[in-house]
Amino acid sequence: MSGIRIFLIILMVLDCIGLVAIVLMQEGRTQGLGAISGAAETYWGKNRARSMEGRMEKITVVLSILFFVLAILLNMKAIP
């Protein structure tokens, strides 16, 4: 195996571990009966992008895009 392929495999393993950890740290999306009456709209719900939840969602998106890019690169036949 070439050095590039080994580097990509190590990066893929680290990405997978990070993705699993971030997904497991996030809270569920179920809001219960509060969603019916609108009680789920709180200060933290409106400013979710600035909170830790919003940052974890952005990290999840970045890690999942990186996962798919690495998967495509590792399956290319041009990399020895």
Number of C-alpha atoms within 10 A of each C-alpha: 7 8 10 12 14 12 10 15 16 12 15 20 12 13 18 16 11 16 19 12 12 15 14 10 10 14 8 8 6 8 10 8 10 11 11 9 8 9 10 15 12 10 8 12 12 11 12 14 14 10 12 11 17 15 13 16 16 13 16 19 13 13 20 16 12 17 19 12 12 16 14 10 15 18 9 9 7 7 12 10
